[in-house]
Every structure is written in structure tokens, then in C-alpha cells.
Amino acid sequence: MLVDKNKPFYNVTQVSEILQISADRLRTYDEEKLVVPTRQAKGNKRLYSELDVEWLKDVRAIIAKERMNIYSFKLGLNTVIRNMESKYWD
């Protein structure tokens, strides 16, 4: 049986426990658009997919390794994206 890693499954509490971060830190990642969880119609609760969790693990590892903050990470990520766009889509 194949598992759909894009399917929203994990709630805030579960992701916080998996990543060993607070719900507030996870909310910051959401607000900074480092991850865009699915919103349930009922109650507007955030749900995260397996890919979301894997991405956040990678983001946290890079931030820790490079000793950078979220804003520096976003700046670097945006630079990489702009360079890729100009290389592949211009």
C-alpha cells in the first residue's frame, strides 16, 4: 500500500512533538510561510502532511547547522529560488 505523503494528517500537537518544538515556534514557521499547512474547514485547524514534517526537519537542521535565524534562512532560500528562476525559466 502506497502512502500519500502530501495528505494532511498531523495536527499541531503531533508536529510539535515530532520536531520537539513549541506550538508557538511552529506557528512562527507558518506565519513566515516556511510551511503552509492545510486548514480544516471545521474549526480552521492546521494539518500537516508527512512532506511538511520532513521539510521542517530539514529547515531546522540547516538553521541549527548554519547558526542562522528564520529570517536569514528565508533570505537565502529566496536567493536560491531567484537564481533558479533566472537560470531555468527566463
BALUMVO-596173 format. One record per atom (N, C-alpha, C): residue number from 1; residue in three letters; atom name; x, y, z. Coordinates in nm, 2 decimals. Example, Ala and Ser with C-alpha at 12.3 -4.5 7.8 and 13.67 -1.06 7.14 Angstrom:
REM BALUMVO-596173
[1,ALA,N,[1.32,-0.57,0.78]]
[1,ALA,CA,[1.23,-0.45,0.78]]
[1,ALA,C,[1.32,-0.33,0.78]]
[2,SER,N,[1.28,-0.22,0.71]]
[2,SER,CA,[1.37,-0.11,0.71]]
[2,SER,C,[1.29,0.00,0.79]]
***
This chain:
REM BALUMVO-596173
[1,MET,N,[0.08,-0.12,0.00]]
[1,MET,CA,[0.00,0.00,0.00]]
[1,MET,C,[0.09,0.12,0.00]]
[2,LEU,N,[0.06,0.21,-0.09]]
[2,LEU,CA,[0.14,0.34,-0.10]]
[2,LEU,C,[0.08,0.44,-0.01]]
[3,VAL,N,[0.17,0.52,0.06]]
[3,VAL,CA,[0.12,0.62,0.15]]
[3,VAL,C,[0.14,0.76,0.07]]
[4,ASP,N,[0.03,0.84,0.08]]
[4,ASP,CA,[0.04,0.97,0.02]]
[4,ASP,C,[0.10,1.07,0.11]]
[5,LYS,N,[0.22,1.10,0.09]]
[5,LYS,CA,[0.30,1.19,0.18]]
[5,LYS,C,[0.25,1.34,0.17]]
[6,ASN,N,[0.16,1.37,0.07]]
[6,ASN,CA,[0.10,1.50,0.06]]
[6,ASN,C,[-0.03,1.52,0.14]]
[7,LYS,N,[-0.08,1.41,0.19]]
[7,LYS,CA,[-0.21,1.41,0.26]]
[7,LYS,C,[-0.19,1.47,0.40]]
[8,PRO,N,[-0.27,1.58,0.42]]
[8,PRO,CA,[-0.26,1.64,0.56]]
[8,PRO,C,[-0.31,1.54,0.66]]
[9,PHE,N,[-0.23,1.52,0.77]]
[9,PHE,CA,[-0.26,1.42,0.86]]
[9,PHE,C,[-0.23,1.46,1.01]]
[10,TYR,N,[-0.12,1.52,1.03]]
[10,TYR,CA,[-0.07,1.56,1.16]]
[10,TYR,C,[-0.13,1.69,1.21]]
[11,ASN,N,[-0.17,1.69,1.34]]
[11,ASN,CA,[-0.21,1.82,1.39]]
[11,ASN,C,[-0.09,1.89,1.46]]
[12,VAL,N,[-0.12,2.01,1.51]]
[12,VAL,CA,[-0.01,2.10,1.57]]
[12,VAL,C,[0.06,2.03,1.68]]
[13,THR,N,[-0.01,1.96,1.77]]
[13,THR,CA,[0.05,1.89,1.88]]
[13,THR,C,[0.14,1.78,1.83]]
[14,GLN,N,[0.10,1.71,1.74]]
[14,GLN,CA,[0.18,1.60,1.69]]
[14,GLN,C,[0.31,1.65,1.62]]
[15,VAL,N,[0.29,1.75,1.54]]
[15,VAL,CA,[0.41,1.80,1.47]]
[15,VAL,C,[0.51,1.86,1.57]]
[16,SER,N,[0.45,1.93,1.67]]
[16,SER,CA,[0.54,1.99,1.77]]
[16,SER,C,[0.62,1.89,1.85]]
[17,GLU,N,[0.55,1.77,1.88]]
[17,GLU,CA,[0.62,1.66,1.94]]
[17,GLU,C,[0.73,1.60,1.85]]
[18,ILE,N,[0.69,1.58,1.73]]
[18,ILE,CA,[0.79,1.51,1.64]]
[18,ILE,C,[0.91,1.60,1.62]]
[19,LEU,N,[0.89,1.73,1.61]]
[19,LEU,CA,[1.00,1.82,1.59]]
[19,LEU,C,[1.07,1.87,1.72]]
[20,GLN,N,[1.00,1.84,1.83]]
[20,GLN,CA,[1.05,1.88,1.96]]
[20,GLN,C,[1.06,2.04,1.97]]
[21,ILE,N,[0.95,2.10,1.92]]
[21,ILE,CA,[0.94,2.25,1.93]]
[21,ILE,C,[0.81,2.28,1.99]]
[22,SER,N,[0.79,2.41,2.03]]
[22,SER,CA,[0.67,2.45,2.08]]
[22,SER,C,[0.57,2.48,1.97]]
[23,ALA,N,[0.44,2.48,2.01]]
[23,ALA,CA,[0.34,2.52,1.91]]
[23,ALA,C,[0.36,2.66,1.86]]
[24,ASP,N,[0.41,2.75,1.95]]
[24,ASP,CA,[0.43,2.89,1.91]]
[24,ASP,C,[0.54,2.89,1.80]]
[25,ARG,N,[0.65,2.81,1.82]]
[25,ARG,CA,[0.75,2.81,1.72]]
[25,ARG,C,[0.70,2.76,1.58]]
[26,LEU,N,[0.61,2.66,1.59]]
[26,LEU,CA,[0.55,2.61,1.47]]
[26,LEU,C,[0.46,2.71,1.40]]
[27,ARG,N,[0.39,2.79,1.49]]
[27,ARG,CA,[0.31,2.90,1.44]]
[27,ARG,C,[0.40,3.00,1.37]]
[28,THR,N,[0.51,3.03,1.42]]
[28,THR,CA,[0.61,3.12,1.36]]
[28,THR,C,[0.65,3.07,1.22]]
[29,TYR,N,[0.68,2.95,1.21]]
[29,TYR,CA,[0.71,2.89,1.08]]
[29,TYR,C,[0.59,2.91,0.98]]
[30,ASP,N,[0.47,2.89,1.03]]
[30,ASP,CA,[0.35,2.91,0.95]]
[30,ASP,C,[0.34,3.06,0.90]]
[31,GLU,N,[0.36,3.15,1.00]]
[31,GLU,CA,[0.34,3.29,0.97]]
[31,GLU,C,[0.45,3.34,0.87]]
[32,GLU,N,[0.57,3.28,0.88]]
[32,GLU,CA,[0.68,3.32,0.79]]
[32,GLU,C,[0.67,3.24,0.66]]
[33,LYS,N,[0.57,3.16,0.64]]
[33,LYS,CA,[0.55,3.09,0.52]]
[33,LYS,C,[0.66,2.99,0.49]]
[34,LEU,N,[0.72,2.94,0.59]]
[34,LEU,CA,[0.82,2.83,0.57]]
[34,LEU,C,[0.75,2.70,0.55]]
[35,VAL,N,[0.62,2.69,0.59]]
[35,VAL,CA,[0.54,2.58,0.57]]
[35,VAL,C,[0.39,2.63,0.56]]
[36,VAL,N,[0.31,2.57,0.47]]
[36,VAL,CA,[0.17,2.62,0.46]]
[36,VAL,C,[0.08,2.50,0.48]]
[37,PRO,N,[0.04,2.48,0.61]]
[37,PRO,CA,[-0.04,2.37,0.64]]
[37,PRO,C,[-0.18,2.38,0.58]]
[38,THR,N,[-0.25,2.27,0.57]]
[38,THR,CA,[-0.39,2.27,0.52]]
[38,THR,C,[-0.47,2.31,0.64]]
[39,ARG,N,[-0.58,2.39,0.61]]
[39,ARG,CA,[-0.67,2.43,0.71]]
[39,ARG,C,[-0.80,2.35,0.70]]
[40,GLN,N,[-0.84,2.29,0.81]]
[40,GLN,CA,[-0.96,2.22,0.81]]
[40,GLN,C,[-1.08,2.32,0.81]]
[41,ALA,N,[-1.18,2.29,0.73]]
[41,ALA,CA,[-1.30,2.38,0.72]]
[41,ALA,C,[-1.36,2.39,0.86]]
[42,LYS,N,[-1.37,2.28,0.93]]
[42,LYS,CA,[-1.43,2.28,1.06]]
[42,LYS,C,[-1.33,2.32,1.16]]
[43,GLY,N,[-1.34,2.44,1.22]]
[43,GLY,CA,[-1.26,2.49,1.32]]
[43,GLY,C,[-1.13,2.55,1.28]]
[44,ASN,N,[-1.10,2.55,1.15]]
[44,ASN,CA,[-0.98,2.62,1.09]]
[44,ASN,C,[-0.85,2.57,1.15]]
[45,LYS,N,[-0.85,2.44,1.19]]
[45,LYS,CA,[-0.73,2.38,1.25]]
[45,LYS,C,[-0.63,2.35,1.14]]
[46,ARG,N,[-0.50,2.36,1.18]]
[46,ARG,CA,[-0.39,2.33,1.08]]
[46,ARG,C,[-0.36,2.18,1.08]]
[47,LEU,N,[-0.34,2.13,0.96]]
[47,LEU,CA,[-0.30,1.99,0.95]]
[47,LEU,C,[-0.18,1.99,0.86]]
[48,TYR,N,[-0.08,1.90,0.89]]
[48,TYR,CA,[0.04,1.89,0.82]]
[48,TYR,C,[0.06,1.76,0.76]]
[49,SER,N,[0.12,1.75,0.64]]
[49,SER,CA,[0.15,1.63,0.57]]
[49,SER,C,[0.28,1.57,0.61]]
[50,GLU,N,[0.31,1.45,0.57]]
[50,GLU,CA,[0.44,1.39,0.60]]
[50,GLU,C,[0.55,1.48,0.53]]
[51,LEU,N,[0.53,1.53,0.41]]
[51,LEU,CA,[0.62,1.61,0.34]]
[51,LEU,C,[0.65,1.74,0.42]]
[52,ASP,N,[0.54,1.80,0.48]]
[52,ASP,CA,[0.56,1.92,0.56]]
[52,ASP,C,[0.65,1.89,0.67]]
[53,VAL,N,[0.63,1.78,0.74]]
[53,VAL,CA,[0.71,1.75,0.86]]
[53,VAL,C,[0.86,1.72,0.81]]
[54,GLU,N,[0.88,1.65,0.70]]
[54,GLU,CA,[1.02,1.63,0.65]]
[54,GLU,C,[1.08,1.76,0.62]]
[55,TRP,N,[1.01,1.85,0.55]]
[55,TRP,CA,[1.06,1.98,0.51]]
[55,TRP,C,[1.11,2.06,0.64]]
[56,LEU,N,[1.02,2.06,0.74]]
[56,LEU,CA,[1.05,2.13,0.86]]
[56,LEU,C,[1.17,2.07,0.93]]
[57,LYS,N,[1.19,1.94,0.93]]
[57,LYS,CA,[1.31,1.88,0.99]]
[57,LYS,C,[1.43,1.93,0.92]]
[58,ASP,N,[1.43,1.94,0.78]]
[58,ASP,CA,[1.54,1.99,0.71]]
[58,ASP,C,[1.57,2.13,0.74]]
[59,VAL,N,[1.46,2.21,0.74]]
[59,VAL,CA,[1.48,2.36,0.77]]
[59,VAL,C,[1.54,2.37,0.91]]
[60,ARG,N,[1.50,2.30,1.00]]
[60,ARG,CA,[1.55,2.32,1.14]]
[60,ARG,C,[1.70,2.27,1.14]]
[61,ALA,N,[1.73,2.17,1.07]]
[61,ALA,CA,[1.87,2.12,1.07]]
[61,ALA,C,[1.96,2.22,1.00]]
[62,ILE,N,[1.92,2.28,0.89]]
[62,ILE,CA,[2.00,2.39,0.83]]
[62,ILE,C,[2.02,2.51,0.92]]
[63,ILE,N,[1.91,2.55,0.98]]
[63,ILE,CA,[1.91,2.67,1.07]]
[63,ILE,C,[2.01,2.64,1.18]]
[64,ALA,N,[2.00,2.52,1.24]]
[64,ALA,CA,[2.09,2.48,1.35]]
[64,ALA,C,[2.24,2.47,1.31]]
[65,LYS,N,[2.26,2.40,1.20]]
[65,LYS,CA,[2.40,2.38,1.15]]
[65,LYS,C,[2.46,2.51,1.11]]
[66,GLU,N,[2.39,2.60,1.04]]
[66,GLU,CA,[2.45,2.73,1.00]]
[66,GLU,C,[2.43,2.84,1.10]]
[67,ARG,N,[2.37,2.81,1.21]]
[67,ARG,CA,[2.35,2.90,1.32]]
[67,ARG,C,[2.29,3.03,1.27]]
[68,MET,N,[2.18,3.01,1.20]]
[68,MET,CA,[2.11,3.13,1.14]]
[68,MET,C,[1.97,3.14,1.20]]
[69,ASN,N,[1.90,3.25,1.18]]
[69,ASN,CA,[1.77,3.27,1.23]]
[69,ASN,C,[1.67,3.24,1.11]]
[70,ILE,N,[1.55,3.24,1.14]]
[70,ILE,CA,[1.45,3.21,1.03]]
[70,ILE,C,[1.46,3.31,0.92]]
[71,TYR,N,[1.48,3.44,0.95]]
[71,TYR,CA,[1.48,3.54,0.85]]
[71,TYR,C,[1.60,3.53,0.76]]
[72,SER,N,[1.72,3.49,0.81]]
[72,SER,CA,[1.83,3.46,0.73]]
[72,SER,C,[1.81,3.34,0.64]]
[73,PHE,N,[1.75,3.24,0.69]]
[73,PHE,CA,[1.71,3.12,0.61]]
[73,PHE,C,[1.62,3.16,0.50]]
[74,LYS,N,[1.52,3.24,0.53]]
[74,LYS,CA,[1.43,3.28,0.42]]
[74,LYS,C,[1.50,3.36,0.31]]
[75,LEU,N,[1.59,3.45,0.35]]
[75,LEU,CA,[1.66,3.53,0.26]]
[75,LEU,C,[1.75,3.44,0.17]]
[76,GLY,N,[1.82,3.35,0.23]]
[76,GLY,CA,[1.89,3.25,0.15]]
[76,GLY,C,[1.81,3.17,0.06]]
[77,LEU,N,[1.70,3.12,0.10]]
[77,LEU,CA,[1.61,3.04,0.02]]
[77,LEU,C,[1.55,3.13,-0.10]]
[78,ASN,N,[1.51,3.25,-0.07]]
[78,ASN,CA,[1.46,3.34,-0.18]]
[78,ASN,C,[1.57,3.36,-0.28]]
[79,THR,N,[1.69,3.38,-0.24]]
[79,THR,CA,[1.80,3.40,-0.33]]
[79,THR,C,[1.82,3.27,-0.42]]
[80,VAL,N,[1.82,3.16,-0.36]]
[80,VAL,CA,[1.83,3.03,-0.44]]
[80,VAL,C,[1.72,3.02,-0.54]]
[81,ILE,N,[1.60,3.05,-0.50]]
[81,ILE,CA,[1.48,3.04,-0.59]]
[81,ILE,C,[1.49,3.14,-0.70]]
[82,ARG,N,[1.53,3.27,-0.67]]
[82,ARG,CA,[1.55,3.37,-0.78]]
[82,ARG,C,[1.66,3.32,-0.88]]
[83,ASN,N,[1.77,3.27,-0.83]]
[83,ASN,CA,[1.87,3.22,-0.92]]
[83,ASN,C,[1.82,3.10,-1.01]]
[84,MET,N,[1.75,3.01,-0.95]]
[84,MET,CA,[1.69,2.90,-1.03]]
[84,MET,C,[1.59,2.95,-1.13]]
[85,GLU,N,[1.51,3.05,-1.09]]
[85,GLU,CA,[1.41,3.10,-1.19]]
[85,GLU,C,[1.49,3.17,-1.31]]
[86,SER,N,[1.59,3.25,-1.28]]
[86,SER,CA,[1.66,3.31,-1.39]]
[86,SER,C,[1.74,3.21,-1.47]]
[87,LYS,N,[1.78,3.10,-1.42]]
[87,LYS,CA,[1.86,3.00,-1.49]]
[87,LYS,C,[1.76,2.91,-1.57]]
[88,TYR,N,[1.65,2.88,-1.52]]
[88,TYR,CA,[1.56,2.78,-1.59]]
[88,TYR,C,[1.44,2.83,-1.65]]
[89,TRP,N,[1.39,2.95,-1.61]]
[89,TRP,CA,[1.27,3.00,-1.66]]
[89,TRP,C,[1.27,3.13,-1.73]]
[90,ASP,N,[1.39,3.19,-1.75]]
[90,ASP,CA,[1.40,3.31,-1.83]]
[90,ASP,C,[1.43,3.29,-1.97]]
***
